[in-house]
Amino acid sequence: MKTVLVVYWSMSGNTELMAKKISEGADADLFTIDEISPEEALKYDKIAFGCPSMGDEFEEGEEFYQWYQNLEYQLDGKKIAIFGSYGWGSGEWMEDWEERLEEAGYDLFEEALMVNEAPGPQEEEDCFNFGKRFKDY
Ligand SMILES: Cc1cc2nc3c(=O)[nH]c(=O)nc-3n(C[C@H](O)[C@H](O)[C@H](O)COP(=O)(O)O)c2cc1C
C-alpha cells in the first residue's frame, strides 16, 4: 500500500486520464470507486478524489456521490485533493464540492484541479505536477 490514494469515477474517460497522470506524479495507488471500498480508502492519509461534472451540484454525480457519502464525514486528519473534468461553464460543481470540504474544516490541498473535457498534453503535465505536489504536501 502506498501513502497516497487516487480514487475516481469517470463516465467517458476524461477524469480517468487525469487520475492516471495525478497518480503517476504522486506515486499513488489508483482505483475506481468500484475497485475500493470507502473503508479501505480511509486507510490512506492522503486521498485525491476525482469526479467529473454531472450538473451544477456536486451530488448530481450520483455514482460517485453514493460511494463518497459513506466517507465524507470521516475525513478529519486526512489530506484531501479533488479534481475532475467538466464540459462547460465555470466549474460550479467543483466550487460546491470545495465549499462542502471547507465548511467541514477539512484539510484541502490547493484549489481543485479542473480540466475542460479531455486533458491535452499540457493538462496531462499539470495533472502529473499536481500529483507530485500533493505527495509532498
Ligand atoms: C449527464 C451529464 C451531465 C453533465 N453535466 C454537466 C454540467 O452540468 N456541467 C459541465 O460543465 N459539464 C457537464 N457534463 C460534461 C462532462 O462533465 C464532461 O464531458 C466531462 O469531460 C466528462 O468526464 P468523464 O470523461 O470523466 O466522464 C455532463 C455530462 C453528462 C454525461
The ligand as an SDF file (V2000), in Angstrom:
LIG
                    3D

 31 33  0  0  0  0  0  0  0  0999 V2000
  -25.3030   13.5060  -17.8130 C   0  0  0  0  0  0  0  0  0  0  0  0
  -24.2080   14.5190  -17.9810 C   0  0  0  0  0  0  0  0  0  0  0  0
  -24.3350   15.7410  -17.3290 C   0  0  0  0  0  0  0  0  0  0  0  0
  -23.3330   16.7050  -17.4570 C   0  0  0  0  0  0  0  0  0  0  0  0
  -23.4760   17.9000  -16.8080 N   0  0  0  0  0  0  0  0  0  0  0  0
  -22.5000   18.8270  -16.9090 C   0  0  0  0  0  0  0  0  0  0  0  0
  -22.6070   20.0840  -16.2310 C   0  0  0  0  0  0  0  0  0  0  0  0
  -23.5980   20.3900  -15.5740 O   0  0  0  0  0  0  0  0  0  0  0  0
  -21.5900   20.9750  -16.3400 N   0  0  0  0  0  0  0  0  0  0  0  0
  -20.4840   20.7060  -17.0800 C   0  0  0  0  0  0  0  0  0  0  0  0
  -19.5750   21.5400  -17.1310 O   0  0  0  0  0  0  0  0  0  0  0  0
  -20.3450   19.5260  -17.7540 N   0  0  0  0  0  0  0  0  0  0  0  0
  -21.3070   18.5800  -17.6750 C   0  0  0  0  0  0  0  0  0  0  0  0
  -21.1840   17.3910  -18.3540 N   0  0  0  0  0  0  0  0  0  0  0  0
  -19.9940   17.1700  -19.1950 C   0  0  0  0  0  0  0  0  0  0  0  0
  -18.9500   16.3100  -18.5160 C   0  0  0  0  0  0  0  0  0  0  0  0
  -18.6070   16.8090  -17.2390 O   0  0  0  0  0  0  0  0  0  0  0  0
  -17.6850   16.2730  -19.3830 C   0  0  0  0  0  0  0  0  0  0  0  0
  -17.9780   15.6790  -20.6260 O   0  0  0  0  0  0  0  0  0  0  0  0
  -16.5370   15.5380  -18.7200 C   0  0  0  0  0  0  0  0  0  0  0  0
  -15.3890   15.6580  -19.5190 O   0  0  0  0  0  0  0  0  0  0  0  0
  -16.8650   14.0680  -18.5140 C   0  0  0  0  0  0  0  0  0  0  0  0
  -15.8050   13.5000  -17.7960 O   0  0  0  0  0  0  0  0  0  0  0  0
  -15.5180   11.9310  -17.8190 P   0  0  0  0  0  0  0  0  0  0  0  0
  -14.9840   11.6030  -19.1980 O   0  0  0  0  0  0  0  0  0  0  0  0
  -14.5040   11.7150  -16.7580 O   0  0  0  0  0  0  0  0  0  0  0  0
  -16.8010   11.2290  -17.5540 O   0  0  0  0  0  0  0  0  0  0  0  0
  -22.1940   16.4330  -18.2610 C   0  0  0  0  0  0  0  0  0  0  0  0
  -22.0820   15.2020  -18.9120 C   0  0  0  0  0  0  0  0  0  0  0  0
  -23.0710   14.2490  -18.7710 C   0  0  0  0  0  0  0  0  0  0  0  0
  -22.9150   12.9320  -19.4800 C   0  0  0  0  0  0  0  0  0  0  0  0
  1  2  1  0
  2  3  1  0
  2 30  2  0
  3  4  2  0
  4  5  1  0
  4 28  1  0
  5  6  2  0
  6  7  1  0
  6 13  1  0
  7  8  2  0
  7  9  1  0
  9 10  1  0
 10 11  2  0
 10 12  1  0
 12 13  2  0
 13 14  1  0
 14 15  1  0
 14 28  1  0
 15 16  1  0
 16 17  1  0
 16 18  1  0
 18 19  1  0
 18 20  1  0
 20 21  1  0
 20 22  1  0
 22 23  1  0
 23 24  1  0
 24 25  2  0
 24 26  1  0
 24 27  1  0
 28 29  2  0
 29 30  1  0
 30 31  1  0
M  END
$$$$
